[in-house]
Amino acid sequence: MAVGLRRAGQVLAIGVVLALLAVLLWRVVKDSEGGASAALRRGEHPVAPDFDLERLDGAGRLDLESLRGKAVVLNFWASWCLPCKREAPLLEAAWKRWRPKGVVVVGLDANDFKSDARRFAHRYDLSYPIVHDGPGRLLDDYGLTGFPETFFVRPDGRLASWSQGELSAEEIEAGIRGAFSG
Amino acid sequence: VRGARCVAVLAVALVLAGPAAASESQPTLAEIETEVVCPTCHTTLDQSSSPVAQRMRNFIRARIAAGDTKSDIKQRLVEDFGEQVLASPPKRGFNLLAWVIPPIAALAGALVLGVLAVRWSRGRGSTAPEPPAADAALDRRIDDELARLDS
């Protein structure tokens, strides 16, 4: 009886250690993958990591998958980010110009107060959809290193290209054209 | 004597409860800064000078000035930044494990150590070799040999 209990205890202890090792390994592998931006750097075009987030420009939520069939300009920003302030009017202009041609600009506000983000959108007169990821859960999936960063998503849902830092109007245009041609 | 002890325990509890209640109803920026994490640098707010940390400090100052309790302020931060913004996980749901497992593990470790110590000390007490059973025939033979040598 005692021997059986001891054996069961040993098996349990080994099982717990193996499970912890598996979790550690999974975490290390996941971190080393570097997210979607690293895949793009390797020349791959993975499907854009999906999200379903609360909208700040109105009621309800926005699911990235619901935009399949359209090219998406996915801009990660925060109200406290200085380059985002210069970039926002350019994104608004691109949204107005490209919207009739099947392009959606989505602002993904992360690590930010919702009230600050709404104030920012109002101040810069932004009319494109804005979603909120306060905890920044998507940042690892996309492999973000800072704000702003912009991903161009093809109509089939795959990532076409990505850009770190503030974009110029020409770079936004080129990104959108690349999303349609790629 | 028992009555005096009860009064002493009650007095200690009241002394400890006073500051805790004051901290909840009239929190300071310094104490909340140690209980909240900056979402971009993943350190507590008092260790961070990032733009979002600065914005969070301004928010906390404004809420303290508005008379919010510490729980209210932390709850509002959780609504915007998620539960990861708290330096210590809340004591409910799955997060409860983070509070329950460490003391249980410490207790289990102490128990295992105690059992091992008792076994070890018992083991040490019984390690002296037992004297071999007396063998009358062998004794007689040894005596005979010794007697023969003497003679």
Chai-1 contact restraints between the chains, C-beta under 6 A:
chainA,res_idxA,chainB,res_idxB,connection_type,confidence,min_distance_angstrom,max_distance_angstrom,comment,restraint_id
A,W80,B,P51,contact,1.0,0.0,6.0,A-B,restraint_1
A,W80,B,V52,contact,1.0,0.0,6.0,A-B,restraint_2
A,W80,B,R55,contact,1.0,0.0,6.0,A-B,restraint_3
A,N111,B,P39,contact,1.0,0.0,6.0,A-B,restraint_4
A,N111,B,T40,contact,1.0,0.0,6.0,A-B,restraint_5
A,N111,B,V52,contact,1.0,0.0,6.0,A-B,restraint_6
A,F113,B,D80,contact,1.0,0.0,6.0,A-B,restraint_7
A,K114,B,D80,contact,1.0,0.0,6.0,A-B,restraint_8
A,G134,B,D80,contact,1.0,0.0,6.0,A-B,restraint_9
A,G134,B,F81,contact,1.0,0.0,6.0,A-B,restraint_10
A,G134,B,G82,contact,1.0,0.0,6.0,A-B,restraint_11
A,P135,B,F81,contact,1.0,0.0,6.0,A-B,restraint_12
A,P135,B,G82,contact,1.0,0.0,6.0,A-B,restraint_13
A,P135,B,Q84,contact,1.0,0.0,6.0,A-B,restraint_14
A,G136,B,P39,contact,1.0,0.0,6.0,A-B,restraint_15
